[in-house]
């Protein structure tokens, strides 16, 4: 009989890891999700892809009651926590109560968050006491290892490949796409400075910037600064648009030729993997783990300087560029290494 895993957390994080259910089913494991009921589009996507799912309104007590009820009725062997806020400790204690193996999934920025004393205390308590920790990024793995030395696993993000045939790179309408949160650490200033170069302007590039969060911005001042740069670029004749953050990025990825991602950490950013899996050729800065994803066949990695951006843009958009072949290589890279991750080490089962 297959073991059941109860996965609890935020809808947009569970939606992001749709591949996870398929991987577990291959290991003979079943999974049931308890998800905060937030966005209608997210709910539709989850209902389409998952059968065993319970939606709960984002109320602390309702989420706890739903989790308790499922634990009591189904007695899963594992409880998997996609939550590092105030519910983390509560989910952990419920798992202990029902003698589940508890697994905390770290997705990004957990160690950067500004927390109250209580939340900080409870998060680090759970981090040290929980049975297993899964880190989705290399920097998270190193941070987690400072607080515990055993049962910490680095299982980078993986993505579902687009269904059907991906359009040829040359047939796409967006030349350059940025799709990620707007944060100061991205240091987008060098990209915008490169757009002022006359040779780059002569390329007549169509640029789309996606990632603005007017309702809940990560960095309000920096978003305002980037919007100012966009306005200046547009005033100087650059064809550039900005779009609010979306949890449905596939349409953008499939219509873009080049995906830019300046970041101190490259491995394994979910948006980067999805973009390459959809055939976008990446320009990334030489952040942590870049060599594991981007190489000279499938993209370009650069130092985050104006001259480097200019060189990369002129290289990819010159007439005799091999952009189409690089697009194919980007898809192959994701299909072979980032479309199906093995979780058997976490759940101690054999494939």
NORMOLIN-V396880 format. One record per residue. N is the residue number from 1. RES is the residue in one letter. PHI is phi in radians with two decimals (NA if undefined). Layout:
# NORMOLIN-V396880
n->N res->RES phi->PHI
n->N res->RES phi->PHI
This chain:
# NORMOLIN-V396880
n->1 res->X phi->NA
n->2 res->X phi->-1.29
n->3 res->X phi->-1.41
n->4 res->X phi->-1.77
n->5 res->X phi->-1.97
n->6 res->X phi->-1.72
n->7 res->X phi->-1.93
n->8 res->X phi->-2.16
n->9 res->X phi->2.68
n->10 res->X phi->-1.32
n->11 res->X phi->-0.96
n->12 res->X phi->-1.27
n->13 res->X phi->-1.37
n->14 res->X phi->-1.18
n->15 res->X phi->-1.04
n->16 res->X phi->-1.15
n->17 res->X phi->-1.94
n->18 res->X phi->-1.00
n->19 res->X phi->-1.06
n->20 res->X phi->-1.08
n->21 res->X phi->-1.05
n->22 res->X phi->-1.09
n->23 res->X phi->-1.10
n->24 res->X phi->-1.21
n->25 res->X phi->-1.10
n->26 res->X phi->-1.15
n->27 res->X phi->-1.58
n->28 res->X phi->1.40
n->29 res->X phi->-1.98
n->30 res->X phi->-1.85
n->31 res->X phi->-2.43
n->32 res->X phi->-2.15
n->33 res->X phi->-1.86
n->34 res->X phi->-2.02
n->35 res->X phi->-2.21
n->36 res->X phi->-1.11
n->37 res->X phi->-1.48
n->38 res->X phi->-2.11
n->39 res->X phi->-1.76
n->40 res->X phi->-0.99
n->41 res->X phi->-1.18
n->42 res->X phi->-1.13
n->43 res->X phi->-1.11
n->44 res->X phi->-1.06
n->45 res->X phi->-1.08
n->46 res->X phi->-1.16
n->47 res->X phi->-1.09
n->48 res->X phi->-1.18
n->49 res->X phi->-1.73
n->50 res->X phi->-2.20
n->51 res->X phi->-1.69
n->52 res->X phi->-1.60
n->53 res->X phi->-2.58
n->54 res->X phi->-2.12
n->55 res->X phi->-1.69
n->56 res->X phi->-2.31
n->57 res->X phi->-1.09
n->58 res->X phi->-1.24
n->59 res->X phi->-2.04
n->60 res->X phi->-0.91
n->61 res->X phi->-1.29
n->62 res->X phi->-1.17
n->63 res->X phi->-1.15
n->64 res->X phi->-1.14
n->65 res->X phi->-1.12
n->66 res->X phi->-1.10
n->67 res->X phi->-1.16
n->68 res->X phi->-1.04
n->69 res->X phi->-1.08
n->70 res->X phi->-1.15
n->71 res->X phi->-1.10
n->72 res->X phi->-1.18
n->73 res->X phi->-1.36
n->74 res->X phi->-1.80
n->75 res->X phi->0.80
n->76 res->X phi->-1.19
n->77 res->X phi->-1.35
n->78 res->X phi->-2.18
n->79 res->X phi->-2.16
n->80 res->X phi->-1.91
n->81 res->X phi->-1.91
n->82 res->X phi->-1.77
n->83 res->X phi->-2.80
n->84 res->X phi->-2.25
n->85 res->X phi->-1.80
n->86 res->X phi->-1.23
n->87 res->X phi->-1.47
n->88 res->X phi->-0.99
n->89 res->X phi->-1.11
n->90 res->X phi->-1.10
n->91 res->X phi->-1.07
n->92 res->X phi->-1.07
n->93 res->X phi->-1.17
n->94 res->X phi->-1.10
n->95 res->X phi->-1.05
n->96 res->X phi->-1.13
n->97 res->X phi->-1.02
n->98 res->X phi->-1.71
n->99 res->X phi->0.99
n->100 res->X phi->-1.52
n->101 res->X phi->-1.35
n->102 res->X phi->-1.72
n->103 res->X phi->-2.22
n->104 res->X phi->-1.77
n->105 res->X phi->-1.80
n->106 res->X phi->-1.66
n->107 res->X phi->-1.88
n->108 res->X phi->2.67
n->109 res->X phi->1.24
n->110 res->X phi->-1.02
n->111 res->X phi->-1.57
n->112 res->X phi->-1.79
n->113 res->X phi->-1.10
n->114 res->X phi->-1.53
n->115 res->X phi->-2.04
n->116 res->X phi->-1.23
n->117 res->X phi->-1.02
n->118 res->X phi->-1.14
n->119 res->X phi->-1.13
n->120 res->X phi->-1.11
n->121 res->X phi->-1.09
n->122 res->X phi->-1.22
n->123 res->X phi->-1.10
n->124 res->X phi->-1.26
n->125 res->X phi->-1.11
n->126 res->X phi->-1.10
n->127 res->X phi->-0.97
n->128 res->X phi->-1.41
n->129 res->X phi->-1.71
n->130 res->X phi->-1.15
n->131 res->X phi->-1.16
n->132 res->X phi->-2.50
n->133 res->X phi->-2.20
n->134 res->X phi->-1.90
n->135 res->X phi->-1.88
n->136 res->X phi->-1.55
n->137 res->X phi->-2.35
n->138 res->X phi->-1.10
n->139 res->X phi->-1.14
n->140 res->X phi->-1.14
n->141 res->X phi->-1.04
n->142 res->X phi->-1.12
n->143 res->X phi->-1.16
n->144 res->X phi->-1.11
n->145 res->X phi->-1.18
n->146 res->X phi->-1.28
n->147 res->X phi->-1.88
n->148 res->X phi->-2.78
n->149 res->X phi->-1.96
n->150 res->X phi->-2.24
n->151 res->X phi->0.97
n->152 res->X phi->-2.00
n->153 res->X phi->-2.13
n->154 res->X phi->-1.73
n->155 res->X phi->-2.19
n->156 res->X phi->-1.05
n->157 res->X phi->-1.02
n->158 res->X phi->-2.38
n->159 res->X phi->-2.33
n->160 res->X phi->-1.35
n->161 res->X phi->-1.36
n->162 res->X phi->-1.03
n->163 res->X phi->-1.38
n->164 res->X phi->1.38
n->165 res->X phi->-1.38
n->166 res->X phi->-1.41
n->167 res->X phi->-1.13
n->168 res->X phi->-1.08
n->169 res->X phi->-1.00
n->170 res->X phi->-1.22
n->171 res->X phi->-1.63
n->172 res->X phi->-1.53
n->173 res->X phi->-1.70
n->174 res->X phi->-1.71
n->175 res->X phi->-1.32
n->176 res->X phi->-2.29
n->177 res->X phi->-2.16
n->178 res->X phi->-1.97
n->179 res->X phi->-2.43
n->180 res->X phi->-3.05
n->181 res->X phi->-1.09
n->182 res->X phi->-1.55
n->183 res->X phi->-2.32
n->184 res->X phi->-1.04
n->185 res->X phi->-1.12
n->186 res->X phi->-1.23
n->187 res->X phi->0.88
n->188 res->X phi->-1.28
n->189 res->X phi->-0.98
n->190 res->X phi->-1.22
n->191 res->X phi->-1.12
n->192 res->X phi->-1.17
n->193 res->X phi->-1.13
n->194 res->X phi->-1.12
n->195 res->X phi->-1.17
n->196 res->X phi->-1.40
n->197 res->X phi->-1.10
n->198 res->X phi->-1.08
n->199 res->X phi->-1.15
n->200 res->X phi->-1.22
n->201 res->X phi->-1.05
n->202 res->X phi->-1.17
n->203 res->X phi->-1.29
n->204 res->X phi->0.91
n->205 res->X phi->-1.38
n->206 res->X phi->-1.69
n->207 res->X phi->-2.10
n->208 res->X phi->-2.24
n->209 res->X phi->-1.92
n->210 res->X phi->-2.05
n->211 res->X phi->2.62
n->212 res->X phi->-1.39
n->213 res->X phi->-2.20
n->214 res->X phi->-1.09
n->215 res->X phi->-1.40
n->216 res->X phi->-2.54
n->217 res->X phi->-1.19
n->218 res->X phi->-1.27
n->219 res->X phi->-2.49
n->220 res->X phi->-1.03
n->221 res->X phi->-1.09
n->222 res->X phi->-1.26
n->223 res->X phi->-1.05
n->224 res->X phi->-1.10
n->225 res->X phi->-1.14
n->226 res->X phi->-1.14
n->227 res->X phi->-1.07
n->228 res->X phi->-1.13
n->229 res->X phi->-1.11
n->230 res->X phi->-1.11
n->231 res->X phi->-1.08
n->232 res->X phi->-1.10
n->233 res->X phi->-1.11
n->234 res->X phi->-1.11
n->235 res->X phi->-1.14
n->236 res->X phi->-1.65
n->237 res->X phi->1.65
n->238 res->X phi->-1.45
n->239 res->X phi->-1.47
n->240 res->X phi->-2.40
n->241 res->X phi->-2.14
n->242 res->X phi->-2.19
n->243 res->X phi->-2.39
n->244 res->X phi->-1.14
n->245 res->X phi->-1.03
n->246 res->X phi->-2.27
n->247 res->X phi->-1.66
n->248 res->X phi->-2.22
n->249 res->X phi->-1.49
n->250 res->X phi->-0.99
n->251 res->X phi->-1.06
n->252 res->X phi->-1.17
n->253 res->X phi->-1.06
n->254 res->X phi->-1.36
n->255 res->X phi->-1.95
n->256 res->X phi->-1.96
n->257 res->X phi->-1.50
n->258 res->X phi->-2.22
n->259 res->X phi->-1.99
n->260 res->X phi->-1.84
n->261 res->X phi->-2.60
n->262 res->X phi->-1.42
n->263 res->X phi->-2.84
n->264 res->X phi->-1.26
n->265 res->X phi->-2.23
n->266 res->X phi->-1.76
n->267 res->X phi->-1.52
n->268 res->X phi->-2.10
n->269 res->X phi->-1.05
n->270 res->X phi->-1.11
n->271 res->X phi->-1.11
n->272 res->X phi->-1.08
n->273 res->X phi->-1.11
n->274 res->X phi->-1.12
n->275 res->X phi->-1.09
n->276 res->X phi->-1.14
n->277 res->X phi->-1.10
n->278 res->X phi->-1.61
n->279 res->X phi->1.70
n->280 res->X phi->-1.34
n->281 res->X phi->-1.56
n->282 res->X phi->-1.53
n->283 res->X phi->-1.99
n->284 res->X phi->-2.18
n->285 res->X phi->-1.49
n->286 res->X phi->-1.44
n->287 res->X phi->-1.51
n->288 res->X phi->-1.06
n->289 res->X phi->1.43
n->290 res->X phi->-1.04
n->291 res->X phi->-1.16
n->292 res->X phi->-1.45
n->293 res->X phi->-2.14
n->294 res->X phi->-1.87
n->295 res->X phi->-2.36
n->296 res->X phi->-1.17
n->297 res->X phi->-1.46
n->298 res->X phi->-2.00
n->299 res->X phi->3.09
n->300 res->X phi->-2.35
n->301 res->X phi->-1.98
n->302 res->X phi->-2.38
n->303 res->X phi->-1.30
n->304 res->X phi->-1.41
n->305 res->X phi->-2.31
n->306 res->X phi->-1.00
n->307 res->X phi->-1.03
n->308 res->X phi->-1.17
n->309 res->X phi->-1.13
n->310 res->X phi->-1.04
n->311 res->X phi->-1.06
n->312 res->X phi->-1.13
n->313 res->X phi->-1.15
n->314 res->X phi->-1.16
n->315 res->X phi->-1.15
n->316 res->X phi->-1.33
n->317 res->X phi->-1.88
n->318 res->X phi->-1.27
n->319 res->X phi->-1.08
n->320 res->X phi->-1.70
n->321 res->X phi->-1.17
n->322 res->X phi->-1.71
n->323 res->X phi->-1.02
n->324 res->X phi->-1.10
n->325 res->X phi->-1.20
n->326 res->X phi->-1.12
n->327 res->X phi->-1.08
n->328 res->X phi->-1.13
n->329 res->X phi->-1.12
n->330 res->X phi->-1.11
n->331 res->X phi->-1.10
n->332 res->X phi->-1.08
n->333 res->X phi->-1.01
n->334 res->X phi->-1.23
n->335 res->X phi->-1.06
n->336 res->X phi->-1.41
n->337 res->X phi->-2.17
n->338 res->X phi->-2.32
n->339 res->X phi->-1.91
n->340 res->X phi->-2.78
n->341 res->X phi->-1.67
n->342 res->X phi->-1.66
n->343 res->X phi->-1.78
n->344 res->X phi->-1.10
n->345 res->X phi->-1.15
n->346 res->X phi->-1.35
n->347 res->X phi->-1.79
n->348 res->X phi->0.92
n->349 res->X phi->-2.24
n->350 res->X phi->-1.80
n->351 res->X phi->-1.22
